Structures are given as C-alpha cells and as structure tokens.
Amino acid sequence: MVERHFRLPAVKELTGLSRSTIYSLMSENKFPRPIKITGKAVAWPESVLEQWLKSRGAGE
C-alpha cells in the first residue's frame, strides 16, 4: 500500500497550525520535517503526522 503525503496547506488544515508556527516548531525540533517529493516540493508522510498528532494529544 502506498502511503499518502500531505503538502503544507493540508498539514495546516489537519493540525490547525499556521505556516509560521509549523516552521517555528520544526526549527525547535518539535514538529516533523517534510521529505522532498520533487526538486522543490516537500510533503509530510501521513504516518509521521498521525504519530505527531497522537503524541501531542498525549502530552497536553
């Protein structure tokens, strides 16, 4: 089965976070980094986002 990947607009909607908050959290190693899917485009694997969302729910 092929894993789905989410681009930034979908990640913003899924997490409820703004672009600047996502990148700020990434710089603090508190949000997963995306992977390159083409030369310039990046996306987050669904499993990585699900794991982050679960850990965030457990931590708060």
N, CA, C and O atoms as a Tripos MOL2 file, in Angstrom:
@<TRIPOS>MOLECULE
protein
  240   239    60     0     0
PROTEIN
NO_CHARGES

@<TRIPOS>ATOM
      1 N           0.8420   -1.1780    0.0000 N.3       1 MET1
      2 CA          0.0000    0.0000    0.0000 C.3       1 MET1
      3 C           0.8890    1.2440    0.0000 C.2       1 MET1
      4 O           1.8880    1.3070    0.7170 O.2       1 MET1
      5 N           0.5190    2.2070   -0.7960 N.am      2 VAL2
      6 CA          1.2760    3.4480   -0.9070 C.3       2 VAL2
      7 C           0.7960    4.4230    0.1640 C.2       2 VAL2
      8 O          -0.4040    4.6370    0.3380 O.2       2 VAL2
      9 N           1.7480    5.0040    0.8710 N.am      3 GLU3
     10 CA          1.4060    5.9570    1.9260 C.3       3 GLU3
     11 C           1.0770    7.3180    1.3160 C.2       3 GLU3
     12 O           1.7270    7.7610    0.3690 O.2       3 GLU3
     13 N           0.0640    7.9680    1.8700 N.am      4 ARG4
     14 CA         -0.2890    9.3100    1.4210 C.3       4 ARG4
     15 C           0.6860   10.3220    2.0080 C.2       4 ARG4
     16 O           1.2470   10.1300    3.0870 O.2       4 ARG4
     17 N           0.8670   11.3950    1.2670 N.am      5 HIS5
     18 CA          1.7130   12.5010    1.7150 C.3       5 HIS5
     19 C           0.8970   13.7810    1.6340 C.2       5 HIS5
     20 O           0.0720   13.9490    0.7370 O.2       5 HIS5
     21 N           1.1360   14.6810    2.5820 N.am      6 PHE6
     22 CA          0.3750   15.9150    2.6610 C.3       6 PHE6
     23 C           1.2730   17.1150    2.4180 C.2       6 PHE6
     24 O           2.3520   17.2250    3.0020 O.2       6 PHE6
     25 N           0.8250   18.0110    1.5550 N.am      7 ARG7
     26 CA          1.5210   19.2750    1.3160 C.3       7 ARG7
     27 C           1.1310   20.2510    2.4160 C.2       7 ARG7
     28 O           0.2200   19.9760    3.1970 O.2       7 ARG7
     29 N           1.8130   21.3850    2.4810 N.am      8 LEU8
     30 CA          1.6370   22.3420    3.5660 C.3       8 LEU8
     31 C           0.1840   22.7890    3.7850 C.2       8 LEU8
     32 O          -0.2530   22.8190    4.9350 O.2       8 LEU8
     33 N          -0.5820   23.1340    2.7500 N.am      9 PRO9
     34 CA         -1.9700   23.5540    3.0170 C.3       9 PRO9
     35 C          -2.7860   22.4830    3.7490 C.2       9 PRO9
     36 O          -3.5830   22.8050    4.6310 O.2       9 PRO9
     37 N          -2.5910   21.2280    3.3890 N.am     10 ALA10
     38 CA         -3.3070   20.1420    4.0590 C.3      10 ALA10
     39 C          -2.8020   19.9450    5.4840 C.2      10 ALA10
     40 O          -3.5860   19.6400    6.3820 O.2      10 ALA10
     41 N          -1.5040   20.1170    5.6980 N.am     11 VAL11
     42 CA         -0.9290   19.9890    7.0430 C.3      11 VAL11
     43 C          -1.4730   21.0980    7.9440 C.2      11 VAL11
     44 O          -1.7970   20.8550    9.1060 O.2      11 VAL11
     45 N          -1.5710   22.3030    7.4080 N.am     12 LYS12
     46 CA         -2.1390   23.4170    8.1740 C.3      12 LYS12
     47 C          -3.5720   23.1040    8.5890 C.2      12 LYS12
     48 O          -3.9570   23.3360    9.7350 O.2      12 LYS12
     49 N          -4.3560   22.5800    7.6600 N.am     13 GLU13
     50 CA         -5.7500   22.2430    7.9620 C.3      13 GLU13
     51 C          -5.8400   21.1040    8.9730 C.2      13 GLU13
     52 O          -6.6540   21.1520    9.8950 O.2      13 GLU13
     53 N          -5.0180   20.0980    8.8010 N.am     14 LEU14
     54 CA         -5.0390   18.9290    9.6810 C.3      14 LEU14
     55 C          -4.6210   19.2700   11.1090 C.2      14 LEU14
     56 O          -5.2040   18.7680   12.0700 O.2      14 LEU14
     57 N          -3.6140   20.1210   11.2400 N.am     15 THR15
     58 CA         -3.0790   20.4350   12.5680 C.3      15 THR15
     59 C          -3.7090   21.6690   13.2040 C.2      15 THR15
     60 O          -3.6770   21.8280   14.4240 O.2      15 THR15
     61 N          -4.2780   22.5370   12.3820 N.am     16 GLY16
     62 CA         -4.8100   23.7930   12.9000 C.3      16 GLY16
     63 C          -3.7250   24.8260   13.1670 C.2      16 GLY16
     64 O          -3.9780   25.8480   13.8070 O.2      16 GLY16
     65 N          -2.5150   24.5610   12.6770 N.am     17 LEU17
     66 CA         -1.3810   25.4630   12.8900 C.3      17 LEU17
     67 C          -1.1470   26.3270   11.6540 C.2      17 LEU17
     68 O          -1.4770   25.9310   10.5360 O.2      17 LEU17
     69 N          -0.5830   27.4920   11.8650 N.am     18 SER18
     70 CA         -0.2250   28.3610   10.7450 C.3      18 SER18
     71 C           1.1110   27.9110   10.1530 C.2      18 SER18
     72 O           1.8410   27.1220   10.7520 O.2      18 SER18
     73 N           1.4090   28.4300    8.9680 N.am     19 ARG19
     74 CA          2.6750   28.1130    8.3140 C.3      19 ARG19
     75 C           3.8480   28.5120    9.2030 C.2      19 ARG19
     76 O           4.7870   27.7370    9.3840 O.2      19 ARG19
     77 N           3.7890   29.7160    9.7520 N.am     20 SER20
     78 CA          4.9110   30.1920   10.5680 C.3      20 SER20
     79 C           5.0800   29.3600   11.8370 C.2      20 SER20
     80 O           6.2070   29.1330   12.2790 O.2      20 SER20
     81 N           3.9850   28.9070   12.4210 N.am     21 THR21
     82 CA          4.0770   28.0620   13.6190 C.3      21 THR21
     83 C           4.6830   26.7110   13.2790 C.2      21 THR21
     84 O           5.5140   26.1960   14.0280 O.2      21 THR21
     85 N           4.2750   26.1360   12.1610 N.am     22 ILE22
     86 CA          4.8300   24.8440   11.7390 C.3      22 ILE22
     87 C           6.3410   24.9570   11.5650 C.2      22 ILE22
     88 O           7.0900   24.1230   12.0720 O.2      22 ILE22
     89 N           6.7900   25.9880   10.8490 N.am     23 TYR23
     90 CA          8.2270   26.1370   10.6120 C.3      23 TYR23
     91 C           8.9850   26.5140   11.8810 C.2      23 TYR23
     92 O          10.1410   26.1260   12.0520 O.2      23 TYR23
     93 N           8.3500   27.2560   12.7570 N.am     24 SER24
     94 CA          8.9750   27.5800   14.0430 C.3      24 SER24
     95 C           9.1570   26.3140   14.8770 C.2      24 SER24
     96 O          10.2180   26.0980   15.4620 O.2      24 SER24
     97 N           8.1230   25.4830   14.9300 N.am     25 LEU25
     98 CA          8.2190   24.2170   15.6670 C.3      25 LEU25
     99 C           9.2670   23.2990   15.0480 C.2      25 LEU25
    100 O           9.9800   22.6020   15.7700 O.2      25 LEU25
    101 N           9.3690   23.2910   13.7170 N.am     26 MET26
    102 CA         10.3910   22.4680   13.0650 C.3      26 MET26
    103 C          11.7820   22.9410   13.4600 C.2      26 MET26
    104 O          12.6740   22.1190   13.6710 O.2      26 MET26
    105 N          11.9840   24.2460   13.5620 N.am     27 SER27
    106 CA         13.3110   24.7580   13.9280 C.3      27 SER27
    107 C          13.6720   24.4020   15.3660 C.2      27 SER27
    108 O          14.8490   24.3590   15.7230 O.2      27 SER27
    109 N          12.6510   24.1480   16.1950 N.am     28 GLU28
    110 CA         12.8650   23.7360   17.5870 C.3      28 GLU28
    111 C          12.8220   22.2120   17.7440 C.2      28 GLU28
    112 O          12.8290   21.7000   18.8640 O.2      28 GLU28
    113 N          12.7790   21.4980   16.6270 N.am     29 ASN29
    114 CA         12.6660   20.0300   16.6100 C.3      29 ASN29
    115 C          11.4310   19.5370   17.3500 C.2      29 ASN29
    116 O          11.4650   18.4940   18.0040 O.2      29 ASN29
    117 N          10.3360   20.2910   17.2440 N.am     30 LYS30
    118 CA          9.0840   19.9150   17.8930 C.3      30 LYS30
    119 C           8.0000   19.5510   16.8860 C.2      30 LYS30
    120 O           6.8620   19.2740   17.2660 O.2      30 LYS30
    121 N           8.3520   19.5520   15.6110 N.am     31 PHE31
    122 CA          7.4290   19.1690   14.5430 C.3      31 PHE31
    123 C           8.2450   18.4300   13.5030 C.2      31 PHE31
    124 O           9.3740   18.8220   13.2090 O.2      31 PHE31
    125 N           7.6850   17.3520   12.9350 N.am     32 PRO32
    126 CA          8.4580   16.5710   11.9550 C.3      32 PRO32
    127 C           8.7980   17.3820   10.7080 C.2      32 PRO32
    128 O           8.0260   18.2340   10.2680 O.2      32 PRO32
    129 N           9.9490   17.1000   10.1650 N.am     33 ARG33
    130 CA         10.3760   17.7620    8.9340 C.3      33 ARG33
    131 C           9.7730   17.0220    7.7340 C.2      33 ARG33
    132 O           9.5880   15.8060    7.7750 O.2      33 ARG33
    133 N           9.4720   17.7610    6.6770 N.am     34 PRO34
    134 CA          8.9250   17.1260    5.4760 C.3      34 PRO34
    135 C          10.0210   16.4150    4.6950 C.2      34 PRO34
    136 O          11.2110   16.5720    4.9670 O.2      34 PRO34
    137 N           9.5870   15.6360    3.7280 N.am     35 ILE35
    138 CA         10.5270   14.9860    2.8140 C.3      35 ILE35
    139 C          10.3460   15.6060    1.4310 C.2      35 ILE35
    140 O           9.2700   16.1060    1.1040 O.2      35 ILE35
    141 N          11.3910   15.5710    0.6300 N.am     36 LYS36
    142 CA         11.2970   16.0840   -0.7380 C.3      36 LYS36
    143 C          10.5470   15.0680   -1.5840 C.2      36 LYS36
    144 O          10.8410   13.8730   -1.5500 O.2      36 LYS36
    145 N           9.5720   15.5620   -2.3480 N.am     37 ILE37
    146 CA          8.8560   14.6650   -3.2600 C.3      37 ILE37
    147 C           9.2010   14.9700   -4.7130 C.2      37 ILE37
    148 O           9.0180   14.1270   -5.5910 O.2      37 ILE37
    149 N           9.6970   16.1720   -4.9600 N.am     38 THR38
    150 CA         10.2650   16.5450   -6.2630 C.3      38 THR38
    151 C          11.4290   17.4860   -5.9660 C.2      38 THR38
    152 O          11.8350   17.6320   -4.8130 O.2      38 THR38
    153 N          11.9560   18.1130   -6.9890 N.am     39 GLY39
    154 CA         13.0940   19.0080   -6.7990 C.3      39 GLY39
    155 C          12.8650   20.0940   -5.7660 C.2      39 GLY39
    156 O          13.7450   20.3760   -4.9520 O.2      39 GLY39
    157 N          11.6740   20.7150   -5.7940 N.am     40 LYS40
    158 CA         11.3870   21.8120   -4.8740 C.3      40 LYS40
    159 C          10.2330   21.5260   -3.9280 C.2      40 LYS40
    160 O          10.1010   22.1880   -2.8980 O.2      40 LYS40
    161 N           9.4090   20.5670   -4.2540 N.am     41 ALA41
    162 CA          8.2110   20.2950   -3.4500 C.3      41 ALA41
    163 C           8.5170   19.3510   -2.2920 C.2      41 ALA41
    164 O           9.2690   18.3860   -2.4280 O.2      41 ALA41
    165 N           7.9050   19.6640   -1.1430 N.am     42 VAL42
    166 CA          8.0500   18.8080    0.0330 C.3      42 VAL42
    167 C           6.6660   18.4060    0.5240 C.2      42 VAL42
    168 O           5.6670   19.0570    0.2190 O.2      42 VAL42
    169 N           6.6270   17.3210    1.2910 N.am     43 ALA43
    170 CA          5.3700   16.8410    1.8610 C.3      43 ALA43
    171 C           5.6760   16.0200    3.1020 C.2      43 ALA43
    172 O           6.8000   15.5580    3.3030 O.2      43 ALA43
    173 N           4.6650   15.8510    3.9210 N.am     44 TRP44
    174 CA          4.7840   15.0780    5.1450 C.3      44 TRP44
    175 C           4.0680   13.7490    4.9620 C.2      44 TRP44
    176 O           2.9190   13.7340    4.5210 O.2      44 TRP44
    177 N           4.7170   12.6260    5.2900 N.am     45 PRO45
    178 CA          4.0470   11.3330    5.2320 C.3      45 PRO45
    179 C           2.9070   11.2800    6.2570 C.2      45 PRO45
    180 O           3.0300   11.7970    7.3680 O.2      45 PRO45
    181 N           1.8180   10.6570    5.8680 N.am     46 GLU46
    182 CA          0.6480   10.5690    6.7420 C.3      46 GLU46
    183 C           0.9890    9.9270    8.0800 C.2      46 GLU46
    184 O           0.5240   10.3930    9.1200 O.2      46 GLU46
    185 N           1.7880    8.8730    8.0740 N.am     47 SER47
    186 CA          2.1140    8.1700    9.3200 C.3      47 SER47
    187 C           2.8860    9.0650   10.2880 C.2      47 SER47
    188 O           2.6940    8.9780   11.5010 O.2      47 SER47
    189 N           3.7490    9.9170    9.7630 N.am     48 VAL48
    190 CA          4.5380   10.8230   10.6030 C.3      48 VAL48
    191 C           3.6250   11.8620   11.2520 C.2      48 VAL48
    192 O           3.7700   12.1720   12.4340 O.2      48 VAL48
    193 N           2.6890   12.3950   10.4750 N.am     49 LEU49
    194 CA          1.7500   13.3750   11.0270 C.3      49 LEU49
    195 C           0.8340   12.7410   12.0680 C.2      49 LEU49
    196 O           0.5660   13.3400   13.1100 O.2      49 LEU49
    197 N           0.3540   11.5300   11.7870 N.am     50 GLU50
    198 CA         -0.5090   10.8390   12.7530 C.3      50 GLU50
    199 C           0.2240   10.6150   14.0670 C.2      50 GLU50
    200 O          -0.3410   10.8220   15.1410 O.2      50 GLU50
    201 N           1.4780   10.1950   13.9830 N.am     51 GLN51
    202 CA          2.2760    9.9580   15.1860 C.3      51 GLN51
    203 C           2.4690   11.2630   15.9650 C.2      51 GLN51
    204 O           2.3600   11.2710   17.1910 O.2      51 GLN51
    205 N           2.7520   12.3550   15.2680 N.am     52 TRP52
    206 CA          2.9330   13.6460   15.9330 C.3      52 TRP52
    207 C           1.6360   14.0920   16.6070 C.2      52 TRP52
    208 O           1.6560   14.5600   17.7450 O.2      52 TRP52
    209 N           0.5150   13.9480   15.9100 N.am     53 LEU53
    210 CA         -0.7730   14.3470   16.4810 C.3      53 LEU53
    211 C          -1.1030   13.5240   17.7250 C.2      53 LEU53
    212 O          -1.6050   14.0680   18.7090 O.2      53 LEU53
    213 N          -0.8290   12.2290   17.6900 N.am     54 LYS54
    214 CA         -1.0830   11.3710   18.8600 C.3      54 LYS54
    215 C          -0.1890   11.7720   20.0310 C.2      54 LYS54
    216 O          -0.6520   11.8320   21.1700 O.2      54 LYS54
    217 N           1.0730   12.0420   19.7620 N.am     55 SER55
    218 CA          1.9900   12.4120   20.8480 C.3      55 SER55
    219 C           1.6260   13.7710   21.4280 C.2      55 SER55
    220 O           1.7840   14.0000   22.6270 O.2      55 SER55
    221 N           1.1500   14.6520   20.6020 N.am     56 ARG56
    222 CA          0.7430   15.9750   21.0780 C.3      56 ARG56
    223 C          -0.4980   15.8620   21.9570 C.2      56 ARG56
    224 O          -0.6030   16.5520   22.9710 O.2      56 ARG56
    225 N          -1.4240   15.0090   21.5820 N.am     57 GLY57
    226 CA         -2.6280   14.7960   22.3780 C.3      57 GLY57
    227 C          -2.3130   14.1530   23.7160 C.2      57 GLY57
    228 O          -2.9510   14.4640   24.7220 O.2      57 GLY57
    229 N          -1.3380   13.2630   23.7360 N.am     58 ALA58
    230 CA         -0.9580   12.5780   24.9730 C.3      58 ALA58
    231 C          -0.1780   13.5060   25.8920 C.2      58 ALA58
    232 O          -0.2200   13.3580   27.1130 O.2      58 ALA58
    233 N           0.5390   14.4700   25.2990 N.am     59 GLY59
    234 CA          1.3750   15.3580   26.0910 C.3      59 GLY59
    235 C           0.6410   16.5480   26.6740 C.2      59 GLY59
    236 O           1.1470   17.2080   27.5810 O.2      59 GLY59
    237 N          -0.5390   16.8270   26.1660 N.am     60 GLU60
    238 CA         -1.2680   18.0140   26.6490 C.3      60 GLU60
    239 C          -2.5250   17.6240   27.3690 C.2      60 GLU60
    240 O          -3.2600   18.4910   27.8410 O.2      60 GLU60
@<TRIPOS>BOND
     1     1     2 1
     2     2     3 1
     3     3     4 2
     4     3     5 am
     5     5     6 1
     6     6     7 1
     7     7     8 2
     8     7     9 am
     9     9    10 1
    10    10    11 1
    11    11    12 2
    12    11    13 am
    13    13    14 1
    14    14    15 1
    15    15    16 2
    16    15    17 am
    17    17    18 1
    18    18    19 1
    19    19    20 2
    20    19    21 am
    21    21    22 1
    22    22    23 1
    23    23    24 2
    24    23    25 am
    25    25    26 1
    26    26    27 1
    27    27    28 2
    28    27    29 am
    29    29    30 1
    30    30    31 1
    31    31    32 2
    32    31    33 am
    33    33    34 1
    34    34    35 1
    35    35    36 2
    36    35    37 am
    37    37    38 1
    38    38    39 1
    39    39    40 2
    40    39    41 am
    41    41    42 1
    42    42    43 1
    43    43    44 2
    44    43    45 am
    45    45    46 1
    46    46    47 1
    47    47    48 2
    48    47    49 am
    49    49    50 1
    50    50    51 1
    51    51    52 2
    52    51    53 am
    53    53    54 1
    54    54    55 1
    55    55    56 2
    56    55    57 am
    57    57    58 1
    58    58    59 1
    59    59    60 2
    60    59    61 am
    61    61    62 1
    62    62    63 1
    63    63    64 2
    64    63    65 am
    65    65    66 1
    66    66    67 1
    67    67    68 2
    68    67    69 am
    69    69    70 1
    70    70    71 1
    71    71    72 2
    72    71    73 am
    73    73    74 1
    74    74    75 1
    75    75    76 2
    76    75    77 am
    77    77    78 1
    78    78    79 1
    79    79    80 2
    80    79    81 am
    81    81    82 1
    82    82    83 1
    83    83    84 2
    84    83    85 am
    85    85    86 1
    86    86    87 1
    87    87    88 2
    88    87    89 am
    89    89    90 1
    90    90    91 1
    91    91    92 2
    92    91    93 am
    93    93    94 1
    94    94    95 1
    95    95    96 2
    96    95    97 am
    97    97    98 1
    98    98    99 1
    99    99   100 2
   100    99   101 am
   101   101   102 1
   102   102   103 1
   103   103   104 2
   104   103   105 am
   105   105   106 1
   106   106   107 1
   107   107   108 2
   108   107   109 am
   109   109   110 1
   110   110   111 1
   111   111   112 2
   112   111   113 am
   113   113   114 1
   114   114   115 1
   115   115   116 2
   116   115   117 am
   117   117   118 1
   118   118   119 1
   119   119   120 2
   120   119   121 am
   121   121   122 1
   122   122   123 1
   123   123   124 2
   124   123   125 am
   125   125   126 1
   126   126   127 1
   127   127   128 2
   128   127   129 am
   129   129   130 1
   130   130   131 1
   131   131   132 2
   132   131   133 am
   133   133   134 1
   134   134   135 1
   135   135   136 2
   136   135   137 am
   137   137   138 1
   138   138   139 1
   139   139   140 2
   140   139   141 am
   141   141   142 1
   142   142   143 1
   143   143   144 2
   144   143   145 am
   145   145   146 1
   146   146   147 1
   147   147   148 2
   148   147   149 am
   149   149   150 1
   150   150   151 1
   151   151   152 2
   152   151   153 am
   153   153   154 1
   154   154   155 1
   155   155   156 2
   156   155   157 am
   157   157   158 1
   158   158   159 1
   159   159   160 2
   160   159   161 am
   161   161   162 1
   162   162   163 1
   163   163   164 2
   164   163   165 am
   165   165   166 1
   166   166   167 1
   167   167   168 2
   168   167   169 am
   169   169   170 1
   170   170   171 1
   171   171   172 2
   172   171   173 am
   173   173   174 1
   174   174   175 1
   175   175   176 2
   176   175   177 am
   177   177   178 1
   178   178   179 1
   179   179   180 2
   180   179   181 am
   181   181   182 1
   182   182   183 1
   183   183   184 2
   184   183   185 am
   185   185   186 1
   186   186   187 1
   187   187   188 2
   188   187   189 am
   189   189   190 1
   190   190   191 1
   191   191   192 2
   192   191   193 am
   193   193   194 1
   194   194   195 1
   195   195   196 2
   196   195   197 am
   197   197   198 1
   198   198   199 1
   199   199   200 2
   200   199   201 am
   201   201   202 1
   202   202   203 1
   203   203   204 2
   204   203   205 am
   205   205   206 1
   206   206   207 1
   207   207   208 2
   208   207   209 am
   209   209   210 1
   210   210   211 1
   211   211   212 2
   212   211   213 am
   213   213   214 1
   214   214   215 1
   215   215   216 2
   216   215   217 am
   217   217   218 1
   218   218   219 1
   219   219   220 2
   220   219   221 am
   221   221   222 1
   222   222   223 1
   223   223   224 2
   224   223   225 am
   225   225   226 1
   226   226   227 1
   227   227   228 2
   228   227   229 am
   229   229   230 1
   230   230   231 1
   231   231   232 2
   232   231   233 am
   233   233   234 1
   234   234   235 1
   235   235   236 2
   236   235   237 am
   237   237   238 1
   238   238   239 1
   239   239   240 2
@<TRIPOS>SUBSTRUCTURE
     1 MET1         2 RESIDUE 1 A MET
     2 VAL2         6 RESIDUE 1 A VAL
     3 GLU3        10 RESIDUE 1 A GLU
     4 ARG4        14 RESIDUE 1 A ARG
     5 HIS5        18 RESIDUE 1 A HIS
     6 PHE6        22 RESIDUE 1 A PHE
     7 ARG7        26 RESIDUE 1 A ARG
     8 LEU8        30 RESIDUE 1 A LEU
     9 PRO9        34 RESIDUE 1 A PRO
    10 ALA10       38 RESIDUE 1 A ALA
    11 VAL11       42 RESIDUE 1 A VAL
    12 LYS12       46 RESIDUE 1 A LYS
    13 GLU13       50 RESIDUE 1 A GLU
    14 LEU14       54 RESIDUE 1 A LEU
    15 THR15       58 RESIDUE 1 A THR
    16 GLY16       62 RESIDUE 1 A GLY
    17 LEU17       66 RESIDUE 1 A LEU
    18 SER18       70 RESIDUE 1 A SER
    19 ARG19       74 RESIDUE 1 A ARG
    20 SER20       78 RESIDUE 1 A SER
    21 THR21       82 RESIDUE 1 A THR
    22 ILE22       86 RESIDUE 1 A ILE
    23 TYR23       90 RESIDUE 1 A TYR
    24 SER24       94 RESIDUE 1 A SER
    25 LEU25       98 RESIDUE 1 A LEU
    26 MET26      102 RESIDUE 1 A MET
    27 SER27      106 RESIDUE 1 A SER
    28 GLU28      110 RESIDUE 1 A GLU
    29 ASN29      114 RESIDUE 1 A ASN
    30 LYS30      118 RESIDUE 1 A LYS
    31 PHE31      122 RESIDUE 1 A PHE
    32 PRO32      126 RESIDUE 1 A PRO
    33 ARG33      130 RESIDUE 1 A ARG
    34 PRO34      134 RESIDUE 1 A PRO
    35 ILE35      138 RESIDUE 1 A ILE
    36 LYS36      142 RESIDUE 1 A LYS
    37 ILE37      146 RESIDUE 1 A ILE
    38 THR38      150 RESIDUE 1 A THR
    39 GLY39      154 RESIDUE 1 A GLY
    40 LYS40      158 RESIDUE 1 A LYS
    41 ALA41      162 RESIDUE 1 A ALA
    42 VAL42      166 RESIDUE 1 A VAL
    43 ALA43      170 RESIDUE 1 A ALA
    44 TRP44      174 RESIDUE 1 A TRP
    45 PRO45      178 RESIDUE 1 A PRO
    46 GLU46      182 RESIDUE 1 A GLU
    47 SER47      186 RESIDUE 1 A SER
    48 VAL48      190 RESIDUE 1 A VAL
    49 LEU49      194 RESIDUE 1 A LEU
    50 GLU50      198 RESIDUE 1 A GLU
    51 GLN51      202 RESIDUE 1 A GLN
    52 TRP52      206 RESIDUE 1 A TRP
    53 LEU53      210 RESIDUE 1 A LEU
    54 LYS54      214 RESIDUE 1 A LYS
    55 SER55      218 RESIDUE 1 A SER
    56 ARG56      222 RESIDUE 1 A ARG
    57 GLY57      226 RESIDUE 1 A GLY
    58 ALA58      230 RESIDUE 1 A ALA
    59 GLY59      234 RESIDUE 1 A GLY
    60 GLU60      238 RESIDUE 1 A GLU
